[in-house]
Amino acid sequence: MLEFLPKDLRDGFDLARARKGRRSRLRVRLGDQDFPVVRLTRDLIVLDAAQVPRLRGFIEVFDGARPLLRGLIVAQGVDDGLLICSFKSVSRAHEAPPLDYERDEAAPAGLLPRPI
């Protein structure tokens, strides 16, 4: 649909899309490299194809420095300079390791020190 627009308008749309991706706090971490996320939905993750190699495998999605998601992805294709990947499996990332015991709901939240 964009091919019917004048070239300067298409260039403006591409520039706006690139700027939006740079402003996003969402990042994909693959090994030791970070790539900005253009769009994230329940089933898809969209990245800038010019910045990202063809992805496949395990990735982690971060919101700033906070881990958000972990999942397996497969690249579906490139459309208008955007790399579209689908999730094979996805799970929420936890900042703390899972507990291997059940917490008692009636347990105190903390202990007060004894007065001297």
C-alpha positions as CSV (number, residue, x, y, z in Angstrom):
1,M,0.0,0.0,0.0
2,L,2.9,2.4,0.7
3,E,4.2,1.9,-2.8
4,F,1.6,4.3,-4.2
5,L,2.8,7.1,-2.0
6,P,5.5,9.5,-3.1
7,K,9.1,8.5,-2.2
8,D,9.6,11.4,0.3
9,L,6.4,10.3,2.2
10,R,7.6,6.7,2.3
11,D,11.0,7.9,3.6
12,G,9.3,9.9,6.3
13,F,7.2,6.9,7.4
14,D,10.4,4.8,7.6
15,L,12.1,7.4,9.6
16,A,9.2,7.8,12.0
17,R,9.1,4.0,12.5
18,A,12.8,3.8,13.2
19,R,12.5,6.7,15.7
20,K,9.6,4.9,17.5
21,G,11.7,1.8,17.8
22,R,14.6,3.7,19.3
23,R,12.4,5.3,21.9
24,S,11.0,2.0,23.1
25,R,12.3,0.7,26.4
26,L,11.7,-2.9,25.2
27,R,14.8,-4.7,24.1
28,V,15.6,-8.2,22.9
29,R,18.7,-9.7,24.4
30,L,20.4,-12.4,22.3
31,G,23.7,-13.5,23.8
32,D,25.5,-10.2,24.7
33,Q,23.7,-8.0,22.2
34,D,20.6,-5.9,22.6
35,F,18.1,-5.0,19.9
36,P,15.2,-2.6,20.2
37,V,11.6,-4.0,19.8
38,V,9.3,-2.2,17.4
39,R,6.1,-4.0,18.5
40,L,5.3,-6.8,20.9
41,T,2.0,-8.7,20.9
42,R,0.9,-11.9,22.5
43,D,1.9,-14.0,19.6
44,L,4.4,-11.9,17.7
45,I,7.5,-9.7,18.2
46,V,8.5,-7.2,15.5
47,L,12.1,-5.9,15.2
48,D,14.0,-3.6,12.7
49,A,15.4,-5.9,10.1
50,A,18.3,-3.6,9.3
51,Q,19.6,-3.9,12.9
52,V,18.9,-7.5,13.7
53,P,20.3,-10.7,12.2
54,R,17.8,-13.4,11.3
55,L,16.7,-14.6,14.7
56,R,15.7,-18.1,15.7
57,G,15.9,-19.7,19.1
58,F,15.9,-18.5,22.7
59,I,15.6,-14.8,23.5
60,E,14.9,-12.6,26.5
61,V,12.8,-9.5,26.4
62,F,13.7,-6.7,28.8
63,D,11.8,-3.5,29.8
64,G,14.8,-1.3,30.5
65,A,16.8,-3.5,32.9
66,R,13.9,-5.5,34.2
67,P,13.4,-9.0,32.6
68,L,9.9,-9.3,31.1
69,L,9.6,-12.4,28.9
70,R,11.6,-15.4,27.9
71,G,10.8,-17.5,24.8
72,L,11.6,-19.4,21.7
73,I,11.0,-17.6,18.5
74,V,11.0,-18.3,14.8
75,A,11.4,-15.6,12.1
76,Q,8.4,-15.6,9.8
77,G,9.8,-13.0,7.3
78,V,10.6,-9.4,6.5
79,D,7.9,-6.9,5.6
80,D,8.6,-3.2,4.9
81,G,12.0,-3.5,6.7
82,L,10.5,-5.1,9.8
83,L,11.5,-8.6,10.9
84,I,8.4,-10.4,12.1
85,C,8.9,-13.3,14.5
86,S,6.4,-15.6,16.1
87,F,6.7,-17.2,19.6
88,K,6.8,-21.0,19.7
89,S,6.7,-20.8,23.5
90,V,6.8,-17.9,25.9
91,S,6.9,-17.4,29.7
92,R,7.1,-14.5,32.0
93,A,10.5,-13.9,33.4
94,H,10.9,-13.8,37.2
95,E,13.4,-11.6,39.0
96,A,13.6,-14.1,41.9
97,P,14.1,-17.8,41.6
98,P,11.0,-20.0,42.2
99,L,10.5,-21.3,45.7
100,D,10.7,-25.0,46.3
101,Y,8.4,-24.9,49.3
102,E,5.0,-23.4,50.2
103,R,5.0,-20.1,52.0
104,D,2.9,-19.9,55.2
105,E,0.4,-17.1,54.7
106,A,0.3,-16.5,58.5
107,A,4.0,-16.1,58.8
108,P,5.3,-12.7,60.0
109,A,6.6,-10.4,57.4
110,G,9.7,-9.6,59.4
111,L,11.2,-9.6,62.9
112,L,11.8,-6.6,65.1
113,P,15.2,-6.4,66.9
114,R,15.2,-6.7,70.7
115,P,15.5,-3.5,72.7
116,I,18.8,-3.2,74.5
